[in-house]
Amino acid sequence: MIDRKRMLDEFYELVQITCSTRAERQAGDIVKKKLTDLHMEVSEDDTGSKIGGNCGNILAFMPGNTAGAPRLLFTAHLDCVEPCSGIQPVLKDGVITSAGDTILGADDKSGVVAILEALRTVQAQNLPHGDIQAVFTVAEEGGLNGSKNINPALLRADFGYALDSSGSPGEIINMAPGQNKLEITVNGKKAHAGVAPEEGINAIVLAGKALAAVKDGRIDPETTANIGVIRGGSATNIVPDKVEIQAEARSRNPEKLAAQTEHMRTVFEETVKAAGGSAEVKVSKEYDAYVLPETAPVVTLASQAAASIGLKPVIKATGGGSDANYFNSYGIPTVVLGTGMSKVHTTDEFIKEEDLYNSGEFTLAIIKTAGQIKK
């Protein structure tokens, strides 16, 4: 079993460290020290310099002591959304919150401490295990930039687990969508709105016509689309000549993702052209989808481990992306595990104390269950 007091103390320690995206240095150094104290092989990659941050991804390796057991990867991200400075964790009636004016940081320090506690317990109890790699990524928030820029050659595992989701421990996410980002520029013609409006072409009106025609929201059970940001215009007496729009499309089905993306591109280009303007649509792939069957070893192992400690395995799909999308694209089947974090990215964020501990127990149970498997 894990040491609950140690895990709670470590959670409090880590959430109180300001850990903004691309500014994870302090937390990264502390996590590196903790891993080094476990006599693991610890390194840091060059992702920080690639993305304009001050810290790279932290990787640690523990060689196995049991021949034939599968090699496991566990990952969680170090950064938090804002506001994450001056976090004061409060425990009341079995629930951990912040004092109220910041996030809590359970996203994703709940995952970080679960991995650290499981690794300590494995060593302290000399439990049988295969090779274990821990990867603590940076800049996950706002683009999965840590996992996007990691060198896949550094990864050494048969399959992996990303501890980074709401939902109680025992939840296993085996399907997640890919995402395309669309940057759309709608071009009209500038004119004085009071003197010669007929000489202008209003880019905001052009954009509105396209927005009224495009399909968004829930497209089907696997596919979504969203118009997220619109910028345009400078003054009420000027016919605006440009509008910039940021949008996205997601789907767990690559063909549906391509079709929705092309629909959005075509609607903007053709609708705006028909109204006398022009539209430029730039599409970039954010990450690929992954779909792992319930019979995949990464899923069955987690299900067995959950059941072994009295947790109910729940296998489900999600509509969000995570570092698991990239690890899957690198050839390491990876599922996302629920840690119990709730109302993330808000100042109402919380986690049940019992869920925090169960995440540590679940991670430990996965290692123990894998240690009993022979290839």
C-alpha positions in Angstrom: 0.0 0.0 0.0 1.0 3.6 -0.5 1.9 6.0 2.2 -1.1 8.3 2.3 0.4 11.0 4.5 3.5 11.2 2.3 1.4 11.4 -0.8 -0.8 14.2 0.6 2.2 16.2 1.8 3.8 15.9 -1.6 0.7 17.0 -3.4 0.5 20.1 -1.1 4.2 20.7 -1.8 3.9 20.6 -5.6 0.7 22.5 -6.1 2.1 25.4 -4.1 4.9 25.8 -6.7 4.0 28.3 -9.4 4.2 26.2 -12.6 2.9 28.2 -15.5 3.1 26.8 -19.0 6.7 27.2 -20.3 7.9 28.2 -16.8 8.1 24.8 -15.1 11.7 25.1 -14.1 11.3 25.0 -10.3 8.8 22.1 -10.3 11.0 20.3 -12.9 14.1 20.6 -10.7 12.2 19.3 -7.6 10.8 16.4 -9.5 14.2 15.6 -10.9 15.6 15.5 -7.4 12.9 13.2 -6.2 13.6 10.8 -9.0 17.3 11.0 -8.5 16.7 10.1 -4.8 15.1 6.9 -6.1 18.3 6.1 -7.9 16.6 6.2 -11.2 18.3 7.1 -14.5 17.1 10.8 -14.9 17.4 13.1 -17.9 15.9 16.3 -19.3 15.4 16.8 -23.0 15.7 20.0 -25.1 12.0 20.7 -25.5 12.3 23.9 -23.4 14.6 25.5 -25.9 12.4 24.4 -28.8 9.2 26.0 -27.4 10.6 29.1 -25.7 10.3 27.6 -22.2 12.7 27.3 -19.3 12.3 23.5 -18.7 12.3 20.4 -20.8 10.5 17.1 -20.4 11.8 15.1 -17.5 12.4 11.4 -18.1 13.3 8.7 -15.6 14.0 5.0 -16.0 13.8 2.2 -13.5 15.2 -1.1 -14.8 13.0 -4.2 -14.2 13.8 -6.9 -11.8 11.5 -9.5 -13.4 12.4 -11.1 -16.7 9.6 -11.0 -19.3 7.3 -8.5 -17.6 6.0 -5.7 -20.0 7.8 -2.4 -20.0 5.5 0.4 -18.7 5.4 4.1 -19.3 3.7 6.5 -16.9 3.2 10.1 -17.8 1.8 13.3 -16.3 2.3 17.0 -17.1 4.0 19.5 -14.9 2.4 22.8 -16.0 -0.9 24.3 -14.9 -3.3 26.9 -16.3 -3.6 30.3 -14.8 -4.1 31.5 -12.1 -1.6 29.2 -10.5 0.6 31.5 -8.4 0.1 31.4 -4.6 -2.0 28.3 -4.5 -3.1 27.5 -0.9 -4.6 24.0 -0.7 -7.4 23.5 1.8 -8.7 20.1 3.0 -12.3 20.0 4.3 -14.7 17.1 4.7 -12.5 14.9 2.6 -12.2 17.3 -0.3 -9.2 19.3 -1.3 -9.7 22.8 -2.9 -7.7 26.0 -3.3 -8.5 28.9 -1.0 -10.7 30.2 -3.8 -8.8 32.7 -5.8 -6.6 30.3 -7.8 -6.9 26.9 -9.4 -5.9 24.0 -7.3 -3.5 22.3 -9.7 -4.8 18.8 -9.3 -4.5 19.0 -13.1 -2.0 17.5 -13.2 -0.2 17.3 -9.9 -2.6 14.5 -8.9 -1.0 12.5 -11.7 2.5 13.5 -10.8 2.3 12.5 -7.2 0.5 9.2 -8.0 3.4 8.2 -10.2 6.1 9.3 -7.7 4.4 7.5 -4.8 4.0 4.3 -6.8 7.6 4.3 -7.8 8.7 4.8 -4.2 6.5 2.0 -3.0 7.7 -0.4 -5.6 11.3 0.2 -4.5 10.6 0.2 -0.8 8.7 -3.1 -0.9 11.1 -4.6 -3.6 8.1 -5.6 -5.7 8.5 -7.6 -8.9 8.3 -5.3 -12.0 9.4 -4.9 -15.5 11.2 -1.8 -16.8 9.4 1.4 -15.9 9.7 4.8 -17.5 8.3 8.0 -16.1 7.8 11.0 -18.3 6.8 14.3 -16.9 6.0 16.7 -19.7 6.0 20.4 -20.0 3.6 22.8 -21.8 0.8 20.4 -22.1 -1.8 23.1 -21.6 -2.7 24.9 -24.7 -1.2 22.5 -27.3 0.5 19.3 -25.9 3.8 21.0 -26.7 5.9 18.8 -24.4 4.8 15.5 -25.9 4.7 17.0 -29.4 8.4 17.9 -29.2 9.8 14.9 -27.3 12.2 12.6 -29.3 10.3 9.3 -29.7 13.7 7.5 -29.6 13.9 8.3 -25.9 10.8 6.3 -25.1 11.2 2.7 -24.0 8.0 1.0 -23.2 5.5 -1.6 -24.6 2.5 0.5 -23.5 1.7 3.5 -21.4 -0.6 5.3 -19.0 -1.3 9.1 -18.9 -2.7 10.1 -15.5 -4.5 13.2 -16.7 -8.3 13.1 -16.7 -11.3 13.8 -14.6 -13.3 10.8 -13.6 -12.6 8.6 -10.6 -9.6 6.2 -10.5 -10.6 3.1 -12.4 -11.7 5.1 -15.5 -9.7 4.1 -18.5 -9.9 6.3 -21.7 -9.2 4.1 -24.7 -10.4 6.5 -27.5 -9.7 10.1 -28.1 -10.1 12.4 -31.2 -7.6 14.0 -33.5 -7.8 17.7 -34.0 -7.3 20.1 -36.8 -6.9 23.8 -36.3 -8.2 26.3 -38.8 -7.0 29.9 -39.1 -9.3 31.8 -41.3 -8.8 35.3 -42.8 -11.9 36.9 -44.4 -11.0 39.8 -46.7 -13.4 42.6 -47.7 -12.7 46.2 -48.7 -12.2 49.2 -46.5 -14.3 52.4 -46.9 -15.7 55.3 -44.9 -18.9 54.0 -43.4 -20.6 57.4 -43.5 -19.3 59.0 -46.7 -19.0 56.0 -49.1 -20.2 52.8 -47.6 -21.1 51.4 -51.0 -17.4 51.4 -51.9 -16.6 49.0 -49.1 -17.2 45.3 -48.6 -17.8 44.5 -44.9 -15.6 41.6 -43.8 -17.6 41.1 -40.6 -20.8 40.7 -42.7 -19.0 38.3 -45.0 -17.8 36.3 -42.0 -21.3 36.2 -40.6 -22.7 34.7 -43.7 -20.1 32.0 -43.7 -20.6 31.3 -39.9 -24.4 31.0 -40.5 -23.7 28.3 -43.1 -21.0 26.2 -41.4 -21.8 23.1 -39.4 -20.5 23.3 -35.8 -21.0 21.8 -32.4 -21.8 18.1 -32.1 -21.6 16.8 -35.7 -22.0 13.1 -34.8 -21.0 10.9 -31.9 -17.3 10.9 -33.0 -17.0 14.5 -34.4 -17.2 18.0 -33.1 -16.4 21.5 -34.5 -16.1 24.9 -32.9 -15.6 28.5 -33.8 -13.5 29.8 -31.0 -12.1 33.3 -31.7 -13.1 36.2 -33.9 -11.2 39.4 -34.4 -12.1 42.2 -36.8 -13.0 45.9 -37.3 -11.4 49.0 -35.9 -14.1 51.7 -35.6 -17.8 52.2 -36.3 -17.1 54.7 -39.1 -14.9 52.3 -41.1 -16.2 49.4 -43.2 -13.9 46.6 -41.9 -11.7 45.0 -44.5 -10.5 42.0 -42.5 -11.7 39.4 -40.0 -9.6 36.7 -38.4 -11.2 33.6 -37.1 -9.8 30.6 -35.2 -11.7 27.4 -35.3 -11.2 23.7 -34.8 -12.5 20.3 -35.8 -12.2 17.0 -33.9 -13.0 13.4 -34.6 -12.0 9.9 -33.5 -12.5 8.9 -37.2 -9.8 10.3 -39.5 -12.1 10.3 -42.5 -14.8 12.3 -40.6 -12.1 14.7 -39.4 -11.0 15.3 -42.9 -14.5 15.7 -44.2 -15.5 18.2 -41.5 -12.3 20.2 -42.0 -12.9 20.4 -45.7 -16.5 21.4 -45.2 -15.4 24.3 -43.0 -12.8 25.3 -45.5 -15.2 25.2 -48.5 -18.0 27.0 -46.7 -15.8 30.0 -45.8 -14.1 30.1 -49.2 -17.2 29.8 -51.4 -19.6 31.8 -49.2 -17.3 34.7 -48.9 -16.4 34.7 -52.6 -20.0 34.7 -53.6 -20.6 37.8 -51.5 -17.7 39.7 -53.1 -14.8 39.0 -50.8 -12.1 36.4 -50.4 -11.2 33.9 -47.6 -7.9 32.3 -46.8 -8.0 29.1 -44.7 -4.9 27.6 -43.2 -5.3 24.1 -41.7 -2.8 22.6 -39.3 -2.9 19.2 -37.6 -2.7 19.4 -33.9 -2.6 15.7 -33.1 -3.9 12.4 -34.4 -6.8 10.3 -32.9 -6.2 7.1 -31.1 -8.7 4.2 -30.8 -7.5 1.2 -28.7 -9.8 -1.9 -28.5 -10.9 -3.1 -25.1 -8.9 -6.2 -25.7 -5.6 -4.3 -26.1 -3.1 -5.3 -23.4 -2.8 -1.7 -22.2 -6.5 -1.8 -21.4 -6.9 -5.3 -20.0 -3.9 -4.8 -17.7 -5.4 -1.6 -16.3 -8.8 -3.2 -15.9 -7.3 -6.2 -14.0 -5.3 -3.8 -11.8 -8.3 -1.7 -11.0 -10.4 -4.8 -10.0 -7.5 -6.1 -7.9 -7.8 -3.2 -5.5 -11.6 -2.9 -5.5 -12.0 -0.1 -8.1 -14.6 -0.5 -10.8 -13.0 -0.4 -14.3 -14.8 2.0 -16.6 -13.6 2.0 -20.2 -14.8 5.0 -22.2 -14.1 7.5 -25.0 -13.3 11.2 -24.6 -13.7 14.3 -26.7 -10.5 15.9 -25.5 -6.8 15.5 -26.5 -3.9 14.7 -24.2 -0.3 13.7 -24.2 -1.6 10.2 -24.9 -2.4 11.2 -28.4 1.2 11.8 -29.1 2.5 8.7 -27.3 0.1 6.6 -29.4 1.4 8.3 -32.6 4.9 7.3 -31.5 3.9 3.7 -31.5 3.3 3.2 -27.7 -0.3 2.3 -27.0 -1.3 4.6 -24.2 -4.6 5.2 -22.4 -5.6 8.0 -20.1 -6.5 7.3 -16.5 -8.9 9.3 -14.4 -7.4 10.8 -11.2 -10.6 12.3 -9.8 -9.7 15.9 -10.6 -12.8 18.0 -11.0 -13.8 21.4 -12.3 -10.3 21.8 -13.8 -9.2 25.1 -15.3 -11.4 27.0 -12.8 -11.0 28.4 -9.3 -13.6 25.9 -8.2 -11.2 23.0 -9.0 -11.2 20.2 -6.4 -10.2 16.6 -5.8 -11.5 14.1 -3.3 -8.8 13.1 -0.8 -9.7 9.4 -1.4 -9.4 9.8 -5.1 -5.9 11.2 -4.7 -4.8 8.1 -2.8 -6.7 5.7 -5.1 -4.7 7.2 -8.0 -1.5 6.2 -6.3 -2.9 2.7 -5.4 -4.1 2.3 -9.0 -0.7 3.2 -10.5 0.9 0.8 -8.0 -1.5 -2.0 -8.9 -0.8 -1.6 -12.6 2.9 -2.1 -11.9 2.2 -5.1 -9.6 -0.2 -6.7 -12.1 2.3 -6.3 -14.9 5.1 -7.8 -12.8 3.1 -11.1 -12.7 2.9 -11.3 -16.5 5.4 -13.3 -18.5 5.8 -12.6 -22.2 
